């Protein structure tokens, strides 16, 4: 069921186990979806928040679980939104996000460091996410499959050629914050290194790694009792 609050913000409410495709408008990867579902621990009535969450139109403890997926860095007041999610949820609250301290470790930094700088600046520190949620919070690294179907730069950790497609880059919003010169330099330098074998000499082992532990993390909060 889709509900709209008084400001027109849309949220989703569903019952039972998380559907593998319940990833809003993204192209879901079923393995990552299952990871999120396990963190919800069988919660029955689950609230999914996409847009800003500063004033959710629900009663305290109304939901068995709540989640936000790849959206928390877009909120105008992250801490307020997370506190609201915690307020309306008596069970686990799950936030799928990226750890800004790990973003720059990705090989893309050698070709377009500006893109990773944008990502690192936009994502809130996981410690702040956990603190805003309160309760008992845990941070779990989310393995990214080699053939991940979702669209974010680390999804192509072992398939660098796919990031040469402008459509793949457009799916990651950070690319929209850099200028054409960055995109042109990235394209030319990655093509050169792929043709010469330089990329494979440095990172070729990633082509056969089944999964990659990068900056993708799941922050999970529960309340006592």
C-alpha positions in Angstrom: 0.0 0.0 0.0 1.3 3.5 -0.8 0.5 6.3 1.6 1.0 10.0 1.2 1.6 12.4 4.1 0.3 16.0 4.2 3.3 17.3 2.3 2.9 14.8 -0.5 5.8 12.6 0.4 5.2 9.0 -0.6 6.0 6.1 1.6 5.3 2.4 1.1 3.7 0.1 3.7 3.7 -3.6 3.1 2.8 -6.7 5.0 4.9 -9.9 5.5 8.4 -10.7 4.2 10.2 -8.2 2.1 9.8 -8.8 -1.6 13.1 -9.2 -3.5 11.9 -6.5 -5.8 11.0 -4.0 -3.1 13.8 -1.5 -4.0 11.7 1.5 -5.1 12.8 2.6 -8.6 16.2 1.0 -8.6 17.1 -2.2 -10.5 17.1 -4.6 -7.5 19.6 -7.3 -6.9 17.8 -10.2 -5.3 20.8 -11.1 -3.1 21.1 -7.7 -1.6 17.3 -7.6 -1.2 17.5 -10.9 0.8 20.2 -9.4 3.0 17.8 -6.6 3.8 15.0 -9.0 4.4 17.0 -11.0 6.9 17.8 -7.8 8.8 14.1 -7.1 9.1 13.8 -10.4 10.9 10.3 -11.3 9.7 8.7 -8.0 10.6 5.1 -8.0 9.6 4.0 -4.5 8.7 7.0 -2.6 7.2 7.3 1.0 6.3 9.6 2.0 3.4 10.7 5.6 3.3 12.2 7.1 0.2 11.9 10.9 0.3 12.5 13.1 3.3 11.2 11.6 6.5 11.3 14.5 9.0 7.6 14.3 9.8 6.1 10.9 9.3 2.3 10.9 9.6 2.1 7.8 11.8 1.7 7.0 15.5 4.5 6.0 17.8 5.4 2.4 17.3 2.9 1.9 14.5 5.1 -0.4 12.4 6.8 -3.8 13.0 9.8 -2.7 10.9 11.1 0.2 8.7 13.7 0.6 6.0 15.2 3.1 3.7 17.3 1.9 0.8 20.0 4.1 -0.9 18.0 7.3 0.0 19.2 8.6 3.3 21.9 10.8 1.8 19.3 12.6 -0.2 17.4 13.8 2.9 17.6 17.5 3.9 17.8 16.5 7.6 19.2 13.0 8.0 19.2 12.8 11.8 15.6 14.1 12.0 14.4 11.6 9.4 16.1 8.7 11.1 14.6 9.7 14.5 11.2 9.7 12.9 11.7 6.2 11.5 12.7 5.0 14.9 9.7 6.7 16.6 7.1 5.0 14.4 8.8 1.6 14.5 8.7 -0.9 17.4 10.9 -3.4 15.6 14.1 -3.2 13.5 14.9 -0.1 11.5 17.2 -0.9 8.5 19.2 1.6 6.5 21.0 0.6 3.4 23.7 3.2 2.7 27.4 3.7 1.9 30.2 4.2 4.5 31.9 7.5 3.4 35.1 6.4 5.0 35.3 3.4 2.6 34.1 5.1 -0.6 37.5 6.3 -1.8 39.0 2.8 -1.5 37.4 1.8 -4.8 39.6 1.6 -8.0 37.5 4.3 -9.7 39.4 6.8 -7.6 42.4 6.4 -9.9 40.3 7.5 -12.9 37.6 9.9 -11.5 38.5 10.8 -7.9 36.0 13.7 -8.1 33.1 11.2 -8.3 34.2 9.4 -5.2 34.8 12.7 -3.4 31.1 13.6 -4.1 29.9 10.2 -2.8 32.0 10.6 0.4 30.7 14.1 1.0 27.1 13.2 0.4 26.8 10.2 2.6 26.4 10.7 6.4 28.9 8.9 8.6 27.5 5.5 9.7 28.2 6.4 13.3 25.8 9.4 13.0 23.2 7.1 11.4 23.5 4.7 14.2 23.4 7.4 16.9 20.3 9.0 15.3 18.5 5.7 15.3 19.3 4.9 18.9 18.6 1.6 20.5 21.1 -1.1 19.8 22.7 -0.5 16.4 24.9 -2.8 14.3 26.7 -2.0 11.0 27.1 -4.9 8.6 29.1 -4.9 5.3 26.9 -5.9 2.4 28.7 -8.2 -0.1 28.3 -6.9 -3.7 27.9 -9.8 -6.2 30.1 -9.9 -9.3 27.0 -9.8 -11.5 25.1 -7.3 -9.4 22.1 -5.9 -11.2 21.8 -2.7 -9.3 23.3 0.5 -10.7 26.0 2.1 -8.5 29.7 2.3 -9.3 30.9 -0.5 -7.0 28.4 -2.9 -8.7 30.9 -2.9 -11.6 34.0 -3.7 -9.5 34.9 -6.6 -11.7 33.3 -5.4 -15.0 35.0 -2.1 -15.7 34.0 -2.0 -19.3 30.4 -1.5 -18.3 31.2 1.8 -16.7 32.2 3.1 -20.1 28.5 3.2 -20.9 27.2 6.7 -20.2 23.9 5.1 -19.2 25.5 3.1 -16.5 27.2 6.2 -15.1 24.0 8.3 -15.3 22.4 5.7 -12.9 24.8 6.9 -10.2 23.8 10.4 -9.2 27.4 11.4 -8.2 28.3 11.6 -11.9 25.8 14.4 -12.3 27.8 16.6 -9.9 31.0 16.6 -11.9 31.7 18.4 -15.2 32.2 17.0 -18.7 35.9 17.2 -18.4 35.9 14.6 -15.5 33.7 12.3 -17.5 35.9 12.6 -20.7 39.1 12.1 -18.7 37.6 9.0 -17.1 36.5 7.5 -20.4 39.8 8.1 -22.1 42.0 6.9 -19.3 40.0 3.8 -18.5 39.8 2.8 -22.2 43.5 3.3 -22.5 44.3 1.1 -19.5 41.9 -1.6 -20.6 43.4 -1.7 -24.0 47.0 -1.8 -22.7 46.2 -4.3 -19.9 47.2 -1.9 -17.2 43.8 -2.1 -15.5 44.0 -5.9 -15.4 47.5 -5.9 -14.2 46.4 -3.9 -11.1 42.8 -5.1 -10.6 42.3 -8.2 -12.8 41.7 -10.5 -9.8 38.4 -8.7 -9.3 37.0 -10.1 -12.5 36.7 -13.5 -10.9 36.0 -12.5 -7.3 32.4 -13.7 -6.5 31.6 -10.7 -4.3 33.2 -7.5 -3.2 33.1 -5.9 0.3 33.2 -2.2 -0.5 31.4 0.8 1.0 27.9 -0.7 0.9 26.7 -1.2 4.5 23.5 -2.0 6.4 22.8 -0.1 9.6 20.3 -2.0 11.8 18.7 -0.6 14.9 16.6 -2.5 17.5 15.0 -1.6 20.7 15.3 -3.4 24.1 12.8 -6.1 24.7 
